[in-house]
């Protein structure tokens, strides 16, 4: 009997995770206008499962901070997640312009001799200096990311004369160089918020963050911008389009 009960709990937990994944997508894509989720009984019918399993799925989303559950009110969306596309090379303000105003608080801006791994990534000779930036980026007053940026000096130093609070660096780099940006190498992983980052982003210490390392090149191939960006995972979701191969995508018959 104990083995049967354990199997039942495991199956319910697996099913709850599946339902939570589907509900999370509905929430992120605006599937519940007004922010009100259906009643537990309605969700149980929709997913052909028990109310206990639905309740467990909703508890998972509540622990993520995505929904809140109030007696007499039901389950409502607690926080909006903003979409950040991965299929185009855009700055944060360019990406989220439909959702409000991105403001950049410049915390550090200086010229330094970078660590060797940074020099290597940017193709610089040992001892060659770079411009280093640290910015807190917010959307509609809500902290979204902490950006640590290394720029080759001849491209980055003119940024000292520009308004960095209200402009994406990508836009300014193209203005400074007179050339378009080309490609970027991107790495995405999950990291825990260290005490400093947590305090700056207003996130709980140890909270899961989306960590993006991005090396951006000019159209000619020269690397000019190396960034380490820590996003609040509870406020941003990454989206992209993938193809099976490099050839022109063909529709299935």
C-alpha positions as a printed Julia matrix, in Angstrom:
253×3 Matrix{Float64}:
   0.0    0.0     0.0
   2.82   2.39    0.84
   4.38   1.75   -2.59
   1.06   2.44   -4.31
   0.61   5.7    -2.36
   4.15   6.77   -3.3
   3.49   6.07   -6.98
   0.25   8.04   -6.83
   2.02  11.05   -5.3
   4.75  10.86   -7.9
   2.25  10.69  -10.77
   0.32  13.64   -9.3
   3.54  15.66   -8.96
   4.53  14.86  -12.55
   1.09  15.86  -13.8
   1.15  19.05  -11.71
   4.45  20.08  -13.33
   3.01  19.45  -16.78
  -0.03  21.59  -16.03
   2.11  24.33  -14.45
   4.21  24.49  -17.64
   1.1   24.93  -19.8
  -0.43  27.51  -17.47
   2.85  29.43  -17.3
   2.9   29.74  -21.07
  -0.71  30.92  -21.12
   0.1   33.57  -18.51
   3.27  34.78  -20.25
   1.48  35.05  -23.6
  -1.46  36.99  -22.17
  -3.9   34.1   -22.3
  -5.87  35.36  -19.3
  -7.14  38.9   -20.0
  -7.55  40.85  -16.8
  -5.17  38.49  -15.03
  -7.86  36.16  -13.68
  -7.27  32.42  -14.04
 -10.24  30.02  -14.33
 -11.56  28.31  -11.23
  -9.83  25.14  -10.07
 -12.85  23.07  -11.1
 -12.74  24.51  -14.63
  -9.0   23.85  -14.9
  -9.52  20.3   -13.65
 -12.02  19.7   -16.46
  -9.76  21.36  -19.04
  -6.78  19.19  -18.14
  -8.84  16.1   -17.28
  -7.36  15.76  -13.84
  -8.27  16.21  -10.17
  -8.64  19.5    -8.34
  -5.84  18.42   -6.0
  -3.46  18.14   -8.96
  -4.56  21.55  -10.27
  -4.07  23.03   -6.81
  -0.56  21.58   -6.7
   0.22  23.09  -10.13
  -1.03  26.5    -9.01
   1.09  26.25   -5.87
   4.16  25.75   -8.07
   3.35  28.95   -9.97
   2.7   30.78   -6.7
   6.13  29.74   -5.4
   7.62  31.23   -8.59
   5.86  34.52   -7.83
   3.87  34.3   -11.05
   0.39  34.05   -9.47
  -1.26  34.82   -6.18
  -4.14  32.93   -4.59
  -6.7   34.71   -2.44
  -9.77  33.19   -0.73
 -12.95  34.46   -2.35
 -11.01  35.92   -5.28
  -9.32  32.91   -6.83
  -6.01  32.79   -8.65
  -4.73  35.94  -10.34
  -1.58  36.87  -12.22
   0.82  38.49   -9.75
   3.59  39.66  -12.07
   4.05  40.23  -15.77
   6.95  38.61  -17.61
   8.35  40.57  -20.51
   9.49  38.81  -23.71
  13.1   39.16  -24.84
  13.65  37.8   -28.35
  16.76  35.82  -29.23
  16.3   35.81  -33.01
  17.52  39.41  -33.61
  20.42  41.45  -32.27
  18.58  44.23  -30.4
  19.16  46.3   -27.29
  16.83  46.01  -24.32
  14.96  49.24  -25.06
  14.52  48.21  -28.69
  13.2   44.83  -27.59
  10.76  46.08  -24.93
   9.62  49.4   -26.44
   6.0   48.17  -26.61
   5.96  47.5   -22.87
   7.2   50.84  -21.55
  10.33  52.9   -21.0
  13.71  51.38  -20.25
  15.96  53.56  -18.09
  19.64  52.86  -17.52
  21.29  53.85  -14.26
  25.03  54.05  -14.89
  26.69  52.79  -11.71
  30.26  52.65  -13.04
  31.93  54.03  -16.16
  35.7   53.95  -16.34
  38.73  52.98  -18.42
  40.57  49.91  -17.16
  43.12  47.32  -18.15
  40.87  44.27  -18.46
  41.48  40.73  -17.25
  43.2   38.51  -19.79
  40.05  36.53  -20.73
  38.32  39.81  -21.67
  41.29  40.92  -23.79
  41.28  37.56  -25.53
  37.55  37.68  -26.32
  37.84  41.22  -27.71
  40.98  40.41  -29.71
  43.13  42.96  -27.84
  46.84  42.95  -27.13
  47.93  42.45  -23.5
  47.76  45.74  -21.6
  45.39  47.39  -24.07
  42.68  49.29  -22.18
  38.89  49.06  -22.49
  35.89  51.06  -21.34
  34.05  49.3   -18.51
  30.37  49.99  -17.74
  28.06  48.74  -15.03
  24.39  49.62  -15.52
  21.15  48.85  -13.7
  18.39  48.62  -16.3
  14.75  49.11  -15.34
  11.44  48.96  -17.19
   8.69  51.24  -15.89
  10.63  51.57  -12.64
  11.08  47.81  -12.09
  14.69  46.55  -12.08
  15.23  44.03  -14.88
  18.96  43.51  -15.29
  22.44  44.31  -14.11
  24.78  44.7   -17.1
  28.58  44.52  -16.92
  30.03  45.67  -20.25
  33.56  45.8   -21.7
  34.03  47.9   -24.87
  37.09  48.35  -27.05
  38.43  51.78  -26.18
  38.2   53.56  -29.55
  34.51  52.63  -29.75
  33.61  52.87  -26.07
  35.34  56.11  -25.07
  33.06  58.35  -27.21
  30.13  56.99  -25.17
  31.28  59.33  -22.38
  29.71  62.19  -24.34
  26.32  60.51  -24.88
  23.16  60.11  -22.81
  23.43  56.54  -21.54
  20.38  56.78  -19.29
  17.92  56.82  -22.16
  19.71  55.07  -25.01
  20.7   51.52  -25.89
  24.44  51.11  -26.32
  23.82  49.2   -29.55
  22.2   52.26  -31.12
  25.05  54.5   -29.96
  27.73  52.1   -31.19
  26.31  52.2   -34.69
  26.19  56.0   -34.54
  29.8   56.23  -33.32
  31.27  53.77  -35.79
  29.02  54.66  -38.73
  28.62  50.93  -39.3
  25.9   48.43  -38.43
  26.36  45.74  -35.86
  26.65  42.29  -37.34
  26.54  39.16  -35.23
  26.8   38.15  -31.58
  27.9   35.01  -29.76
  25.46  34.21  -26.97
  25.6   31.98  -23.91
  22.58  31.65  -21.6
  22.58  29.93  -18.23
  20.98  30.09  -14.8
  22.95  31.48  -11.83
  22.07  32.32   -8.26
  22.01  35.97   -7.24
  25.04  36.94   -5.18
  24.36  39.4    -2.31
  25.48  42.47   -4.32
  23.42  41.62   -7.41
  20.39  40.68   -5.3
  20.51  44.04   -3.53
  20.86  46.0    -6.78
  18.04  44.12   -8.52
  15.78  44.04   -5.47
  15.68  40.25   -5.67
  15.94  37.7    -2.86
  19.51  36.61   -2.12
  20.18  33.36   -3.95
  17.26  33.85   -6.36
  17.64  32.27   -9.8
  18.75  34.75  -12.47
  19.13  34.44  -16.23
  22.77  35.04  -17.03
  23.61  36.1   -20.59
  27.16  36.39  -21.89
  27.17  38.18  -25.25
  30.08  39.1   -27.51
  28.93  41.53  -30.22
  30.73  42.16  -33.51
  30.5   44.93  -36.07
  29.25  43.89  -39.5
  32.86  43.4   -40.65
  33.47  40.86  -37.9
  35.42  42.94  -35.38
  34.43  42.2   -31.74
  33.67  45.43  -29.89
  31.33  44.7   -26.97
  31.52  41.94  -24.35
  28.64  41.86  -21.87
  27.69  39.84  -18.81
  24.0   40.46  -18.14
  22.08  39.19  -15.13
  18.32  39.28  -15.73
  15.62  38.81  -13.1
  14.14  35.51  -14.2
  10.78  36.33  -12.63
  10.37  39.4   -14.84
  11.73  38.31  -18.21
  11.38  35.35  -20.54
  13.61  34.48  -23.49
  12.07  33.6   -26.85
  13.55  32.58  -30.18
  13.01  30.74  -33.45
  15.13  27.72  -34.33
  15.63  25.84  -37.59
  16.72  22.26  -38.1
  19.42  23.23  -40.6
  20.99  26.27  -42.22
  19.12  25.91  -45.52
  15.94  27.77  -46.37
  13.17  26.48  -44.15
  10.57  24.48  -46.08
   7.04  23.8   -44.95
   6.09  20.23  -44.32
   3.59  18.8   -46.8
